Amino acid sequence: MSDNRFSRRSYLAMLGAGATLAASAPAAPAPAGDADRARRMRWWHEAKFGMFIHWGLYSVLGRHEWAMEEEGIPVPEYEQLAKRFTPQPNSARAWAKLARKAGQKYMVMTTKHHEGFCLFDTKLTSYCAPKQACGRDLVREYVEAARAEGLRVGFYHSLMDWHHPDGARCAQDEAARRRFVDYIHGQIRELLTNYGKIDVLWYDVSWPLDAQGWESERMNEMVFKLQPDIVVNNRNGLPGDFSTPEQHIHAEESGRAWESCMTMNDSWGYQRADDNWKSAKTVIRNLSTCANGGGNYLLNIGPKPDGSIPEESVRILSAVGQWMDRNGATIYDSEPCQPSNSVFANFTRKGKTLYIHVYFWPGDTVAIGGLQAKVVSARLLASGKKVEFEQEQFRVRFKGLPATAPDEPVTVIAAECDAEPTQNMDLIRTQRPRT
Ligand code: GLC
């Protein structure tokens, strides 16, 4: 990690190897023992779906949150953006309302991204929203908004800092490292002291220091002392409580907790030209794929500089929310499910109930091969309508279904089984009689 050629691309490639990162990092400190972790993580596992928010001076540029680095913008030029970042008061209320309507149970907002501009009131720099043109503590507004909607509150905080004078030289200069580590530890202390109970701390990019350089063990100890119920991710060089596959879904095989974070188009921060939006169907498929593997889905919005949410994001999240109103029970608190995905459906599970999330509706009959439990009854989840079925050794067929999908964009069939449903596709390939 102390590679000076660090770039966004190399970081993404490294995150792709998330499991390796977690496995090679030193062991977690004592306060994060297994029983304590299970207690702290309970709500998080039940929640399954959260909203990520990337907001900062880069929103004014509207050219992605990495614009400062990718375009080589000089620091004094970039600092001028602080004069133009004057969002509408309490913009976060609309985010929190949308998150609740979408069925998201927690929020994670950038308190400081790599650009170094702090959205919160800090004594450690004047490069922060309350002391610049904005004149308000945007983190406080966010925390209050999330709580008002009954949502859990998370803070994203970038360790890497392109603005702080010691942010790069700290790798070679011990006095600089001392100042910079004290600065970042100090900011985390402020964030976890001044805003009441915080539920998630989401570190990001530890360049140019490793866990030792960051004194990450001491960092996490401070965090758990200030917030005994909090959960922390793995991006300060330690494994933390959960892994963070980025822009892809990768279930941890070890049973370790994980959360896939993803953009709704291709950018985290507001990028006015990025029109590569995911459909509501894709978002729902991703959410159920995460739930299938026992993971969470943290889906991003990149508000505009005035705090408003891009229209496409509102449209997509509203559609997802309508679907969650009818089908959310198949996601929240679901358990890891061995039948993973087929070519037309995903599966989630609660106890002996299998939820078949059909995203490419085949018409009259939905068939599943290799199911190892006996189906006892089945129904269309949204309407509660009973579904007829026939089951033999290799296949179960749900029959007499409508020609077009009865629920859009994904129809759920709930199948009650006599045991925990598993699937054996090998059986079909090797044992299905051949003539
Ligand atoms: C990467 C990017 C960043 C984004 C983050 C979200 O670290 O550097 O811009 O905030 O991922 O996971």
Residues whose N, C-alpha, C, O or C-beta is under 5 A from the ligand:
A	BS01	GLC	E65 D204 E246 C261 W268
